[in-house]
Amino acid sequence: MARPPHPLALFSLLPYGENERAKRAVAHPDNSHHVSTLPDGTQALDVGFHTRGKSSITLVTLGRGVEADIYIEGPSISNAQCPFEMDLDTGVVMFCDRSHGCTTQVSGENATRLEYGRTWKVLVQKELNTIIGMSGERRDLVQFELKWHHGPTQTTEAIKITTPCPVV
């Protein structure tokens, strides 16, 4: 049954192009509670406040272990490959590489690639770092495109409003 993106979803992960491994992730039974159908009929994985990960700043972690919120199959995928985290000071979403071999990358127009020697974390937002890939020599065995449901300003405001204040 077609289900529209969750009202609290910030973005959805669409299989990039004809990437079969990403399509298998969307179809995997362990991910069924994240699946929505976009207006064009494409199935995708929702990420947002309704998918909060294991820490207060994590929206979701992709990987193949018990630490993962979205299951990605394959022996070259780390247990906790890459989380999407909120930066509570700025209200933005950061994409992080937590793999052992630094096997995660961003691409697309206006991409700021993850590089050795820098923090393995990069800002993702509408029209910036819109394609994520993981595993393989070119880090493209599994690729998703980020389909944002709001612009950067709306996303920042939503993060600041939805994030609970610390108890003093």
Residue pairs with C-beta under 8 A, 6 or more apart in sequence:
2 37
2 41
3 35
3 36
3 37
4 36
4 37
4 39
5 12
5 36
5 38
5 44
5 46
5 149
6 36
6 46
6 48
6 50
8 48
8 49
8 50
8 162
9 36
9 46
9 47
9 48
9 50
9 51
9 149
10 47
10 48
10 49
10 59
10 93
10 148
10 149
10 150
10 155
10 158
11 46
11 47
11 48
11 93
11 146
11 147
11 148
11 149
12 36
12 38
12 44
12 45
12 46
12 47
12 146
12 147
12 149
13 22
13 26
13 44
13 45
13 47
13 70
13 132
13 144
13 145
13 146
13 147
14 22
14 38
14 42
14 44
14 144
14 145
14 146
14 147
15 22
15 23
15 25
15 26
15 44
15 143
15 144
15 145
16 22
16 131
16 133
16 143
16 144
16 145
17 143
19 140
19 142
19 143
19 144
21 72
21 73
21 74
21 141
21 142
22 142
22 143
22 144
24 73
25 31
25 45
25 70
25 71
25 72
25 73
25 142
26 35
26 43
26 44
26 45
27 43
28 71
28 73
30 71
31 45
31 70
31 71
34 45
34 46
34 47
34 51
34 60
34 69
34 70
35 43
35 44
35 45
35 46
36 43
36 44
36 45
36 46
37 43
37 44
38 44
38 147
44 147
45 70
45 144
47 59
47 60
47 84
48 59
49 59
49 158
49 162
51 59
51 60
51 69
52 58
52 59
52 60
53 59
53 60
53 61
53 69
53 83
54 61
54 67
54 69
55 85
56 163
56 164
57 85
57 86
57 87
57 88
58 83
58 84
58 85
58 86
59 83
59 84
59 85
59 86
59 93
60 69
60 70
60 83
60 84
61 67
61 68
61 69
61 70
61 80
61 81
61 82
61 83
61 84
61 98
62 68
62 69
62 70
62 72
62 81
62 82
62 83
62 134
63 70
63 71
63 72
63 77
63 78
63 79
63 80
63 81
63 82
63 98
64 71
64 72
64 73
64 74
64 77
64 78
64 79
64 81
65 78
65 79
65 80
66 79
67 79
67 80
68 79
68 80
68 81
72 81
72 134
72 142
74 135
74 141
74 142
76 103
76 135
76 136
76 141
77 99
77 134
77 135
77 142
78 98
78 99
78 100
78 101
78 103
80 98
81 97
81 98
81 99
81 103
81 104
81 134
81 135
82 95
82 96
82 97
82 98
82 99
82 104
82 132
82 134
83 95
83 96
83 98
84 93
84 94
84 95
84 96
84 124
85 93
85 94
85 96
85 121
86 92
86 93
86 94
86 159
86 163
87 93
87 94
88 159
88 163
90 156
91 155
91 156
91 157
91 159
91 160
92 123
92 125
92 152
92 155
92 156
92 159
93 123
93 124
93 125
93 155
93 159
94 121
94 122
94 123
94 124
95 104
95 106
95 121
95 122
95 123
95 124
95 129
95 132
96 120
96 121
96 122
97 103
97 104
97 105
97 114
97 120
97 121
98 104
98 120
99 134
102 114
102 116
102 120
103 134
103 135
103 136
103 139
104 114
104 120
104 132
104 133
104 134
104 139
105 113
105 114
105 132
105 133
105 134
105 138
105 139
105 140
106 112
106 113
106 114
106 122
106 124
106 129
106 130
106 131
106 132
106 133
107 113
107 129
107 131
107 133
108 129
108 130
108 131
108 145
109 127
109 130
110 127
110 128
110 129
110 130
111 128
111 129
111 130
111 131
112 122
112 123
112 128
112 129
113 122
114 120
114 122
122 129
123 129
124 130
124 132
124 146
125 148
125 152
125 155
126 148
126 150
126 151
126 152
126 155
129 146
130 145
130 146
131 143
131 144
131 145
131 146
132 143
132 144
132 146
133 139
133 140
133 141
133 142
133 143
133 144
134 141
134 142
134 143
135 141
135 142
148 155
150 158
